[in-house]
Amino acid sequence: MELESPDSTLLPYLAQVNIFAKHVFAGVDYQDLQTDPHSPTQWVGTGPFKLTNFVPAQYVTLTAHKAYHLAAPYIQNWTMNYYGPSRRIK
């Protein structure tokens, strides 16, 4: 692949892999995933944490997935706060 000019945002786009649960999204066309009513409510993942709470533009709370195949994480609960332009730290 050859780019016309340098693009520092290309690598994250190439590395992104989406996993869609068949039991949730079977029959949903790819172009309709953003507007499908299950997209913001059916949380499906394969990592060491489970999404336990999500408030858009405010925070996300994760809990350790004790049955994770590479062993449960040491951190039991993790809350990540969102500090966007409307919630600047002063």
Protein Blocks (a to p, Z undefined) as FASTA:
>chain_A
ZZfbdcfklmmmmmpccdddfklmgoiafklmmmpmklmmmccdfbfbdcfbdcehibcc
ddddfkbcnbpafblbdcdddddfklccZZ
